[in-house]
Amino acid sequence: MIIYIISAVKGTLLNKKTGVETRLGEHEQQTLKILMQNYGVIMNTDELIQQVWQKKCVTRGSLIKVINSLRYTLKDTPPYKIIMTAPRKGYWFNPQAISLFGQSRI
């Protein structure tokens, strides 16, 4: 099992197994924070876009890019176990994956 430590102050995700610290972009940080705060709840795609980008006009492609980036960083490969997709609805953070995160500071 891989355990991650998230630092909102530094904007990083630390893989405790490898010691590799990855800097998250602003949108990756916001998306992960929202998904983790609402773990187990499907977050509507439009709602996520509105919360992450606020008043900026972006497409769903921007959100997909951020989700893919997070999955890559979290080593979440198909079949996805951490950030789940609800087809035509949105995304949710798997509550069973919450144990993967140590001292989350989000």
NORJO-V555965 format. One record per pair of residues at least 24 apart in sequence whose C-alpha atoms are under 10 Angstrom apart, sorted by the first residue. I is the first residue (numbers start at 1). J is the second residue. D is the distance in whole Angstrom. If there is no record, write none. Layout:
I & J & D
I & J & D
//
This chain:
1 & 99 & 9
1 & 100 & 7
2 & 74 & 9
2 & 75 & 9
2 & 99 & 10
2 & 100 & 6
2 & 101 & 8
2 & 102 & 10
3 & 74 & 10
3 & 97 & 10
3 & 98 & 10
3 & 99 & 8
3 & 100 & 5
3 & 101 & 5
3 & 102 & 6
3 & 103 & 9
4 & 74 & 8
4 & 98 & 10
4 & 99 & 9
4 & 100 & 6
4 & 101 & 5
4 & 102 & 6
4 & 103 & 8
4 & 104 & 8
5 & 100 & 9
5 & 101 & 6
5 & 102 & 5
5 & 103 & 6
5 & 104 & 6
5 & 105 & 8
5 & 106 & 10
6 & 32 & 10
6 & 33 & 10
6 & 101 & 8
6 & 102 & 8
6 & 103 & 7
6 & 104 & 5
6 & 105 & 6
6 & 106 & 7
7 & 103 & 9
7 & 104 & 7
7 & 105 & 5
7 & 106 & 7
8 & 33 & 9
8 & 104 & 9
8 & 105 & 6
8 & 106 & 5
9 & 105 & 8
9 & 106 & 9
11 & 105 & 10
11 & 106 & 9
13 & 73 & 8
13 & 74 & 9
13 & 101 & 10
13 & 104 & 9
14 & 73 & 10
14 & 74 & 10
14 & 101 & 10
14 & 102 & 10
15 & 73 & 9
15 & 74 & 8
15 & 101 & 9
15 & 102 & 10
16 & 101 & 10
16 & 102 & 9
21 & 73 & 10
22 & 73 & 7
22 & 74 & 10
23 & 73 & 10
24 & 66 & 10
24 & 69 & 9
24 & 70 & 8
24 & 73 & 9
25 & 66 & 9
25 & 69 & 10
25 & 70 & 10
26 & 52 & 9
26 & 53 & 10
26 & 66 & 10
27 & 51 & 10
27 & 52 & 6
27 & 53 & 8
27 & 62 & 9
27 & 63 & 9
27 & 66 & 7
27 & 67 & 10
27 & 70 & 10
28 & 52 & 9
28 & 63 & 9
28 & 65 & 9
28 & 66 & 6
28 & 67 & 8
28 & 68 & 10
28 & 69 & 8
28 & 70 & 7
29 & 66 & 9
29 & 70 & 9
29 & 106 & 9
30 & 66 & 10
30 & 106 & 9
31 & 63 & 9
31 & 66 & 8
31 & 67 & 8
31 & 70 & 9
32 & 66 & 9
32 & 67 & 9
32 & 70 & 8
32 & 83 & 9
32 & 92 & 10
32 & 93 & 8
32 & 106 & 9
33 & 104 & 10
33 & 105 & 9
33 & 106 & 6
34 & 92 & 9
34 & 93 & 9
34 & 106 & 9
35 & 83 & 8
35 & 91 & 8
35 & 92 & 6
35 & 93 & 5
35 & 94 & 9
36 & 83 & 9
36 & 92 & 8
36 & 93 & 6
36 & 94 & 9
36 & 95 & 9
36 & 97 & 10
36 & 98 & 8
36 & 104 & 10
36 & 106 & 8
37 & 93 & 9
37 & 106 & 8
38 & 92 & 8
38 & 93 & 7
38 & 94 & 10
38 & 95 & 9
39 & 82 & 10
39 & 83 & 9
39 & 91 & 10
39 & 92 & 6
39 & 93 & 5
39 & 94 & 6
39 & 95 & 6
39 & 96 & 9
39 & 97 & 9
39 & 98 & 8
40 & 83 & 10
40 & 84 & 9
40 & 91 & 10
40 & 92 & 6
40 & 93 & 6
40 & 94 & 6
40 & 95 & 5
40 & 96 & 9
40 & 97 & 10
40 & 98 & 10
41 & 90 & 10
41 & 91 & 8
41 & 92 & 6
41 & 93 & 7
41 & 94 & 9
41 & 95 & 9
42 & 84 & 9
42 & 85 & 8
42 & 86 & 7
42 & 89 & 7
42 & 90 & 6
42 & 91 & 5
42 & 92 & 5
42 & 93 & 8
42 & 94 & 10
43 & 85 & 10
43 & 86 & 9
43 & 89 & 8
43 & 90 & 5
43 & 91 & 5
43 & 92 & 6
43 & 93 & 9
44 & 86 & 9
44 & 88 & 9
44 & 89 & 5
44 & 90 & 4
44 & 91 & 7
44 & 92 & 9
45 & 86 & 10
45 & 88 & 8
45 & 89 & 6
45 & 90 & 4
45 & 91 & 7
46 & 89 & 9
46 & 90 & 8
47 & 90 & 9
48 & 90 & 8
48 & 91 & 9
64 & 91 & 10
67 & 91 & 9
74 & 100 & 10
//
